[in-house]
Amino acid sequence: MKNFNFFKSAGIATLGILAGAGQILAKDNLPGNASDKKPNIIFILADDLGFAEIGCYGSDKYKTPNIDKLASQGIRFTHGYSTPLCGPSRAVLLTGRYAFRTGATNQDACSEVFTKAEKAIPYYLKPAGYVSTCIGKWGQLPNDPSDFSFDQYLRFFGSGIYWTDPRKKTNYRVDGIDLELKENEYMPDLMHKKMVEFLTKNKNNPFFAYYSLSHVHGEIMKTPDSKSTTTDFYDDNIRYMDKLVGQLRTELDRLKLSDNTILIFFSDNGTTGGHADAATIDGRRLSGQKGSMLEGGSLEPLIVYWPGVTPKGKVCSDLISSTDFIPTFAEIAGTTLPKDVILDGQSFNAQLHGEKGNPRTSLFVQLANNYWVRNTGWKLNQSGELFDMSKAPFEEIAVAADTKDTKAIAARATLQAELDRLNPSGGFKDTGDGTGRHANKAANKAKKAVNKPTNKATDKVDKKKKQ
């Protein structure tokens, strides 16, 4: 098997959920080159890009040479997990807190329940002197990035913004100023330009950049590199995203920032349904896709390159949750996490140094009122259904409730104890339709249609236009 042996080699290390603020700390982990300057952190977040769409993870179809190069020079994690839908996923990632704590259980709740009282990554890095920027998608989160401690930002509205849309204005916002995307202006290139400006301006300060890409969220359109004969714009978009990663590294080299900058590549959720069948590894499709509670919804590519620190080409099978970034970054920055905030992650900084560290024994994922907790070989969901994960991410084998398998029985008891400890049912309840999607938007649209005033004259005009 081509590149898939990483799932079988070395096994997955044993780990533990240590929810808890304040578990990290004051140790100052600076790069191995003994620089007295804190390392810069650039977090690249792809949109709807699945695990099987990256070359170094064994993708049959897609080529990503620049991202693969990051992996060959750094660490590639094979068990990095997120929430399987973009808004709730970003809420968990940025706050390090599960949805039942913040209320971000579905897309609508991300703006209606989740509030700016929540703290995001820059808040925890500011005490260490970090300046921050958010560039790109802000998702379904409320307010603006500046309300969550980002110093600068360029945010667009909605998802998958690439070119101007003749049907409507394509607006974006830069540090509180509303602008309109110009004709023939490509949003991903505009974002790259803004990133270069930020790097240039802050090259003498430690910085954190949250680089939230458009690619490869639909509506999939041509790229500036697409040929007139191109029929597969999706493949073009993956290639262009990879190109932007390469261009970013070129700029870091030009500004002499490469040696002291950590690059993280991650995705918000798995491949969308329309493209999941084509996203295969050795001819096999992952179980599930974006929006599902299966592996293909939450298993993400996670690559970290830290010059002089990360072992080159290392593959790590430890379980990593998207809640783990805050404690990891805090430890890297040498700052202490507050004890009055419940955080659900734990640092994997030791693994970045090639050490064993204190890996997790389990991790938790939630969307709407659906959730599961899993360890190295088993998964237990909110309905009490147990799954054998020995063939994951391609198969998740249901285990009979009355099984006599002692390993399965022990796994159920262990995972149930973890769910009991977390007590997700004791937090925010999801009020959507159970899918995690924009249920309220559909309901509001239907409500408006019912309550729309009737005007016979106008109705006649509208009918003629439709004809």
Secondary structure, DSSP 8 states (H G I E B T S, - for coil): --SGGGGTSS----------TT-S-S-----TT--SS--EEEEEEESS--GGGSGGGTBSS---HHHHHHHHHSEEEEEEE--SSHHHHHHHHHH---HHHHS--STTHHHHT--TTS--HHHHHGGGT-EEEEEEE-TT-SS-GGGGT-SEEEEESSS---S-BTTB--EEEETTEEEE--TT--HHHHHHHHHHHHHHHTTTS-EEEEEE--TT-SS----TT--TT---HHHHHHHHHHHHHHHHHHHHHHTT-GGGEEEEEEESS---HHHHTT-EETTEE-S--TTSSSHHHHEEEEEEE-TTTS-TTEEE---EEGGGHHHHHHHHHT----TTS-------HHHHTT------S-EEEEETTEEEEE-SSEEEETT--EEE-TTTTT--EEE-TT---HHHHHHHHHHHHHHHHH-GGGS----S-SSSS-HHHHHHHHHHHHH----HHHHHHHHHHH-
